[in-house]
Amino acid sequence: MKGRVFSQSSLRLLVGAVSFITTGMFLGNMLFIYMGVLPIVYVLLGLAIPNPGAPEVAQPAETSTLWVDQDVSVRRPISVKGGMGHVLVGETLPPEFELIEGSNIRLLWKGAGDLDTELSYTIRCTRRGVYAFDELRWESGHSLGMTSTELGSSEVDQTLLVRPQPFHIRRVRQQKTFSKFIMPSEAHIKMGIPTTEYKEIREYSFGDSYRHINWKATSRVASLGKPPMVNSYEMEGMKVVWIFLDTSREMALGTNVKNGFEYGVQAVLGLAQFYLSRNCRVGFSLYDDNKQTVNLRRVSRTGGLGALPDISPLGGASGEGDLHLYETGDFLIPDSGKRQLHKISEKLLEAELYGGVYNLKQSIQRCRGHIIGTNPLFVIVTSINERAVTKLSEGLGEVRRYIRLSRKANPSALIVHVSGYGITAQGEDEEAASQIITLENRALLRSMRGQGAQVIHWDPSTQHFSDVLLSQVGRR
Amino acid sequence: MRSRFYLVRGIEILIAFGTCLLAVQSFFSSWLYESINMAVNNLLIRFGLQFIPTTVEVDQVFPLIVTVLVVLVTVYNGLLGRSGNIMNLYNVNIMLVSPELLGFSRLNWLQLIGVPMALEPRREASVVLVTCLVVVGGYTIQYFTSRYREELSEYGSRGIGKEELDAVLYNQSITSVALMVASVSVVVGFSYAVPVLKERLHAAFGGLPSIYIVLGVASTLIVTFSLRVFLRERLVGREGAKGDGDSPA
C-alpha cells in the first residue's frame, strides 16, 4: 500500500485557500483570511479520517467440484475495519463463467463502525476445467475524495473443479429388446466365473444355479405361468475397450463453449462410465490426425516403446515442451473401476483442442504393447469429413491388425461421429446448409461401415447422446 | 425509487440557492451597488428614459431583476451538477460578495489607484463573515460532491448498481456537510478568539503589533505545509516512476 497522496480536488482547494489568505494579508482584511482558513480546516479535518482498511475475506472451502452447466453460489464474507469511505470489492471471473445472479463486484460504504458484509453471486461454468480464484481485488477511496484511491487485493484460495457432465447410458432391461450397441468380443462369453457385478434379471434356463433365483420377481410372475426369474451376473473376463478422442480442427466446429470437441468429451466420459460399469478395462488416448508423421520405429530402437520421439510432433525441434507432453502422457493404459473413471475424467479436464500429439494410427501404435493379446473394442470419437477420412481409414487399418474377427463378424470399432455443423448453424439458411453437408457425409459414413466399423451419427444440436444410443436397441 | 439520489440533489440545489441568495444580498448591501444604482438613475434622467418615476422604485425593481437572473443561473448550474458549473457558480458568488468584503480592508486600494471613494461597510463584520463562510463552504461541499459523483459514474460504467452508487453518494454528502459544519464552527470560534489572542500576544511580545506576529506565524505555517505537500508529491511521484521502471516487461 502506497503512502497517501492528495487528490487534485484537495490541492486545488488548498491553492484557493492560500490565495485568499495572501489577499487578506495584502489588504489587511481578516475576513479574507478567515475565508482562506475555512477550506484548510475542512481539508485537515478530512485528512484526519483515513481511507478504509484493506478488506479481509473469510477463506472459503479450498476446492469445490461441480459439473459443467451447474450453478454454484459463491459467498465471500468481507470485513472492513478502520477508516471511512467507499470500498470497491470485486472478483475477476474467467470468461467461461456466466453470471446468473447477483454481482461479482460491489461498492460499499464504510461508515464510522466496522463493516461486515458479503459478496455473493451465482455463476454457471460453461466449460470443463480447473479454475483458480486466488484474489479479491479492492479499491479503497477516501470519504471525501481528498486522497488518492488505494488499490490492493486480498488473498482467496479457492479452486473450482468443473467436470464434464457425462451422458448416463442405461442398460435396456426389457426382455423383449436387445442392444445392438457393441461390446468387446470377450464380453459375449457365456462361460466363466461370475462376478458380484449385477447384470440383469432374466427367465430361468437349464443350468442356472438355484442360488441365483430371485424369489420376489418369481412370485410376481408365477400367476402368469412363467418360469422362475434369476439374477444374472457379469462374467469375469479380459474385456478391454480403447477410447480415442479426436482433438483435431475437425472437432472445433461451434463456439468456444459449445463445439464438437466439448460434446466429444462428454460422450467419451459417458462411454467410459458405461464400459467400466460393465467390468471392462478401459484405456484412453487423445489423437490429432492433422499432426505430422513421427518416426516411431526409430524411437523404439533408441528408447523402446513410449520413448521420446526424435522429431517434434508439432513440427519443431525437440525440446522441453515435447518432454512435458511425454511426461504428462497422452494415453491411459486400460484399467477398471472407479479409479480409472477418475483418471479419465482428470485427463478430460485438461484435454484441449489440438492437444493430441500423434495421429490415430500412431496413437494406436504407441499403445500397441497394451493392446496385443487383448482383442479390444476400439471406440473412436471424431468428426468425419472428406479431409479426415483418409487418416481415419489408416487408423482403422491399424485397428484391424489387433482384432480377432469372430464368426459373426462383429464390428472391429465403434466410431461416434460428432456432427458439428448443426451446432454452428444459425437461421434457416445455415440449418439447410448443415443438413446438406450432413447428407453429403453419409457416403463417407458408409465407407467407414464398409471397413468394418459401426458408425453412430450424432448431431448434438438436435439429439441427446442417450437417444442416439437408444436407436441401437432392437426387438427380438 | 432513487430517494437517496434525489435527496442529495435536493441538498445540492438548496446549498446553491442559499449561497446565491446570500451573495446577492451581500451585493445589494455593498457600496458598489449603491454606486451603480445612482449611475443608472442619472443615466435614465439624462436621456429622458425614466419610465420608472422615482429612485425609490428603481431600488426595488433592480435588485429583483438581478436576483431572478442570478437565481435562474444558479438553478441551471446546480441542476447540471458538474464540477465546471459549480466553479462558475462559485465565481459569480465570490464576485457578488467581494465588494462588501473589500469594505473591511484596512488598505483603501481605491484611493491607491486614484479613485476618491470611501469603502464603508454597511453591515456588521460577523454577518459578512458568516455570509462569506457559507458561500465558500457551500462551494467546497458542492465541489467535492460533484467530483465524487464523477468518480462514481466511472464505477457505474464498471457495472455497479445504481442503488449502491446512490447509497455511497448519500453517505459522502452527509459526511461532507457534517465536516463543513464542524469546520465553520472552528473558524467562527477562531474569529472570536483572535481579538483575545491579539491582546495577549501584544502584551507578551512587548508592544509588537500583533498583526505582524499573526501574519508571521500564519505565513510560516503555510509555507511549511506547502513545502511538505510539494516534497511529498515529488517523492511519491519519483517512487512511482521508479517502481514502473523496475516492473518486468
Interface residues (C-beta under 8 A of the other chain):
Chain A: K2 G3 V5 F6 S7 S9 L11 L13 L14 V18 I21 M25 F26 L27 G28 N29 M30 L31 F32 I33 Y34 M35 V37 L38 P39 V41 Y42 L45 G46 M84 H86 L88 S103 I105 R106 L107 L108 W109 G111 G141 S143 L144 G145 M146
Chain B: L101 L102 F104 S105 R106 L107 W109 A125 V128 L129 C132 L133 V136 G137 T140 Y143 F144 R147 Y148 E151 L152 Y155 R158 G159 I160 G161 E164 L165 A167 V168 N171 Q172 T175 S176 L179 M180 A182 S183 V184 V186 V187 F190 S191 V194 I211 L215 A218 S219 I222 S226 V229 R232 E233 V236 E239 G240
